[in-house]
Amino acid sequence: MYFLLKFAPLFLAVSVCHGWLFGDFVGKQKEVDEISLWPLPQKFQSSAVAFKLSPARFLIVHAKESSAGPGCSLLENAFRRYFEYVFGELKKHEKSRKKAFDSDLVELKVWITAADPECDGYPSLQTDESYELSVDSPSAVLKAANVWGALRGLETFSQLVYEDDYGVNNINKTVISDFPRFAHRGILLDSSRHFLPLKVILANLEAMAMNKFNVFHWHIVDDPSFPYISRTFPELSQKGAYHPFTHVYTPSDVKMVIEFARMRGIRVIPEFDTPGHTQSWGNGIKDLLTPCYSGSTPSGTFGPVNPILNSSYEFMAQFFKEISTVFPDAYIHLGGDEVDFSCWKSNPDVRKFMEQQGFGTDYSKLESFYIQRLLDIVAATKKGYMVWQEVFDNGVKLKDDTVVEVWMGNKMEEELQNVTGAGFTTILSAPWYLDYISYGQDWQRYYKVEPLSFPGTDAQKKLVIGGEACLWGEYVDATNLTPRLWPRASAVAERLWSDKSVTDVSKAYDRLTKHRCRMVKRGIPAEPLFVGHCRHEYNGL
Amino acid sequence: MYFLLKFAPLFLAVSVCHGWLFGDFVGKQKEVDEISLWPLPQKFQSSAVAFKLSPARFLIVHAKESSAGPGCSLLENAFRRYFEYVFGELKKHEKSRKKAFDSDLVELKVWITAADPECDGYPSLQTDESYELSVDSPSAVLKAANVWGALRGLETFSQLVYEDDYGVNNINKTVISDFPRFAHRGILLDSSRHFLPLKVILANLEAMAMNKFNVFHWHIVDDPSFPYISRTFPELSQKGAYHPFTHVYTPSDVKMVIEFARMRGIRVIPEFDTPGHTQSWGNGIKDLLTPCYSGSTPSGTFGPVNPILNSSYEFMAQFFKEISTVFPDAYIHLGGDEVDFSCWKSNPDVRKFMEQQGFGTDYSKLESFYIQRLLDIVAATKKGYMVWQEVFDNGVKLKDDTVVEVWMGNKMEEELQNVTGAGFTTILSAPWYLDYISYGQDWQRYYKVEPLSFPGTDAQKKLVIGGEACLWGEYVDATNLTPRLWPRASAVAERLWSDKSVTDVSKAYDRLTKHRCRMVKRGIPAEPLFVGHCRHEYNGL
């Protein structure tokens, strides 16, 4: 992920002869103003030569040489989606008898080069998302190893198209070679503190694809509610959801989210956080949570998962067996954050257990005892796991492929140093808690973060595989989630995709302003960056 | 407005005999939980006796004694609106052959007592919004002097209805006597920094009525754009709007806003702010703005309205003549805030004029010179005016009926003291700039404001006629305005309507949580206060 294709001097010399310019757009300023790539590709050249796209003639097609064809429904769906983004409601395609003009772009050929295009596969941490895009008359060519790179390239292609003064779609002669800087570029949504209707989740997956995000970290359950319908333990949602019918995700809802995400090259990593953040689990599963004591009698309230009972581990084994089959991704997020020890401390049985195990009064040892057994249970399902940083901090023995998520703002750099120093891969979310709002353009603060600024060796830095923008659910639901997330999360998208050198906030402002209008035009109610307007304002409420 | 109907001891004694309780709901806790009046009425009694409402039988009707009848389209529309709020999509009304049960509520009789119900009138600062509501089987009676009080009572009636476990609409035996604490309860929306589609404005007028707000302060134009289409000076929007066709308010749009507001008892007070905040005016009207100088030559930029040219005043006379006919309210807001003197200082003609007038270098005298002439122009149209506090601060001679709007947060109490001390009526917006956002439940801060806490005589306090929640447009447009405004503005609504003694934040939290779910159910995407859920979540995006 870390090799940066710098422009070779020779290549530059040749290009200047042909009137190209690198790294920025040239040509008629008016038209160039309309273009706004987000996130910025790693390498691109564009010239003033413009081609026209006619909705009656233009097609997105499989290249002859491509390993994918009309049977690749992932690509067929993507072709339709991007055709509609570009041409709007003008869906009627007429085979025009007139010949195309030389100044027309008549097709985009999508060329999958690998033997297996992965049409029916799932994206993964190892997925190659690189692509090459060349726009020239009469055909543009998008070349990628597999469908995942093609999806990224299709988004870029659609962003290159702009309307001229006559409302005609134009695209400039362009060459792009692109790949992500980081492999894990995620959005966390929390469907427990407020239930998020399917519609909201799908709309945000759409928006994620527009920003080249590739991981949906689904913080699906937590203390307040348990909306996930488990086939093995239906009581969990029957008694733990806000409402057992209207505020739940059925197995087919979950399938739909996973498939909708897959079609956009997005992994779905579910988080089932234990042993803390589990109040809602206790409604359906007897004895799962630790009974808290008030003096010598149970107080009637409950704490984290009870770590001293075998039944807790038996439950977890069955539960995560189900989860490992429902969610195809190689990783499950196991949480492990913010365990409150007060209930454990109050419980005489837990204290006795501590004594037996020789933990003294160090309850983080008990926490690690639990987590260690849980990790072994999950490892047995052949899944990898992600955990919040406390699990690492408490010295739990982790599998080599564990991804540690750094979320605490204080001592963030020290933590990155420690986690990578111990040889673990890590993702960063600490600077990107988007639930914290403030007046003004806070996207700039997210944009200015440099994830690799911590002190460490090159080897350590390679272990930082990405980051996540987190929108915790205390104050968001279907009414306000989407405009609160976008385009603020877009700042994180560019930081995680584009080259490290792409840091100009003022240029970013111009591009992002247009990018957010593009999202609005595509139906996403992304909020404004500042004073101004979009050609097509939001049509919803 | 300031007489507070405290519960007379005699009345209380009688009521206790009949099993009533005052000031809070009694009865089956489960059902009482469903009720949540917002803003809280001045005086109410409710008992555990519940009546059922059948959509097949229940009607809202004109009382026989009422001065209004089916010809009163304002009320007819309101009856339909509140019937739909209560019964949702069940619009079919069948004259049931079965007799109503004794436990049914079969009708709400609306009784307008004044000779003129004001069906075709407009609400004003002097409007009597009081009403009395009595719910008892078989009929509820809503009594008000005119339609404006009836509208407030209909909202309250609809808030009293709750669903029981069978989904049947119930209403408890209730007596309410209600009136607003303050006469001016406004919302400021800014349609210049971002254009607000008509749909957004109308939706927010709906939400205002649900919260008993009665003034829409329409900050319609400002520096960035001029969306108001003037019949007299069409160039203003043709050259000053973001787009002359898509980002403008046509005369019929404006009429629709005014009529939609009128039907809900809401005044529309347009603000045409001068001499500052007028950059967008300069595009269409030659020589209206002051040319700024760089040394001895014009710099090409422009400042506030040029106060030294007669043509400026001639323009204003014609312009405000039009405004005074387009907007029926007795008041126009003339702005007068934040005048930047640097351009005037740079201009040699202005400096010469200052000298001639003997203003020295005190440019606030020039500002007052302009405002004074403007006020006289507007007074000649028989309109009253509202102004931002600077106009008062600068010592401009104001008409007795001028309303001074206090918006500066620092020394707010001192300013209230000064303005009322000088005998002017005032409204408060300083603590309620809702465009400033922060993490968490900032509604509580708005709720805790006591507008009359400044030092002053009773006579001074009576001059505070209300307040406004302001949502300036830097960071909001159609994508995020509505959830950002609601239910945060609801906190201001209760502060301005309910008795001074209604200050319990914890009780307010419970009621407001339900009130916001009610708004959501009615189609307003009001954002959540905190973790939780609504029975009917938002159906939009």
Boltz contact constraints between the chains, C-beta under 6 A:
constraints:
  - contact:
      token1: [A, 193]
      token2: [B, 531]
      max_distance: 6.0
  - contact:
      token1: [A, 194]
      token2: [B, 528]
      max_distance: 6.0
  - contact:
      token1: [A, 195]
      token2: [B, 533]
      max_distance: 6.0
  - contact:
      token1: [A, 197]
      token2: [B, 537]
      max_distance: 6.0
  - contact:
      token1: [A, 203]
      token2: [B, 541]
      max_distance: 6.0
  - contact:
      token1: [A, 224]
      token2: [B, 531]
      max_distance: 6.0
  - contact:
      token1: [A, 242]
      token2: [B, 533]
      max_distance: 6.0
  - contact:
      token1: [A, 247]
      token2: [B, 533]
      max_distance: 6.0
  - contact:
      token1: [A, 436]
      token2: [B, 439]
      max_distance: 6.0
  - contact:
      token1: [A, 437]
      token2: [B, 437]
      max_distance: 6.0
  - contact:
      token1: [A, 437]
      token2: [B, 439]
      max_distance: 6.0
  - contact:
      token1: [A, 439]
      token2: [B, 436]
      max_distance: 6.0
  - contact:
      token1: [A, 439]
      token2: [B, 437]
      max_distance: 6.0
  - contact:
      token1: [A, 474]
      token2: [B, 531]
      max_distance: 6.0
  - contact:
      token1: [A, 477]
      token2: [B, 528]
      max_distance: 6.0
  - contact:
      token1: [A, 478]
      token2: [B, 537]
      max_distance: 6.0
  - contact:
      token1: [A, 478]
      token2: [B, 538]
      max_distance: 6.0
  - contact:
      token1: [A, 479]
      token2: [B, 483]
      max_distance: 6.0
  - contact:
      token1: [A, 479]
      token2: [B, 525]
      max_distance: 6.0
  - contact:
      token1: [A, 479]
      token2: [B, 527]
      max_distance: 6.0
  - contact:
      token1: [A, 479]
      token2: [B, 538]
      max_distance: 6.0
  - contact:
      token1: [A, 480]
      token2: [B, 483]
      max_distance: 6.0
  - contact:
      token1: [A, 480]
      token2: [B, 527]
      max_distance: 6.0
  - contact:
      token1: [A, 482]
      token2: [B, 541]
      max_distance: 6.0
  - contact:
      token1: [A, 483]
      token2: [B, 479]
      max_distance: 6.0
  - contact:
      token1: [A, 483]
      token2: [B, 480]
      max_distance: 6.0
  - contact:
      token1: [A, 525]
      token2: [B, 479]
      max_distance: 6.0
  - contact:
      token1: [A, 527]
      token2: [B, 479]
      max_distance: 6.0
  - contact:
      token1: [A, 527]
      token2: [B, 480]
      max_distance: 6.0
  - contact:
      token1: [A, 528]
      token2: [B, 194]
      max_distance: 6.0
  - contact:
      token1: [A, 528]
      token2: [B, 477]
      max_distance: 6.0
  - contact:
      token1: [A, 531]
      token2: [B, 193]
      max_distance: 6.0
  - contact:
      token1: [A, 531]
      token2: [B, 224]
      max_distance: 6.0
  - contact:
      token1: [A, 531]
      token2: [B, 474]
      max_distance: 6.0
  - contact:
      token1: [A, 533]
      token2: [B, 195]
      max_distance: 6.0
  - contact:
      token1: [A, 533]
      token2: [B, 242]
      max_distance: 6.0
  - contact:
      token1: [A, 533]
      token2: [B, 247]
      max_distance: 6.0
  - contact:
      token1: [A, 537]
      token2: [B, 197]
      max_distance: 6.0
  - contact:
      token1: [A, 537]
      token2: [B, 478]
      max_distance: 6.0
  - contact:
      token1: [A, 538]
      token2: [B, 478]
      max_distance: 6.0
  - contact:
      token1: [A, 538]
      token2: [B, 479]
      max_distance: 6.0
  - contact:
      token1: [A, 540]
      token2: [B, 540]
      max_distance: 6.0
  - contact:
      token1: [A, 540]
      token2: [B, 541]
      max_distance: 6.0
  - contact:
      token1: [A, 541]
      token2: [B, 203]
      max_distance: 6.0
  - contact:
      token1: [A, 541]
      token2: [B, 482]
      max_distance: 6.0
  - contact:
      token1: [A, 541]
      token2: [B, 540]
      max_distance: 6.0
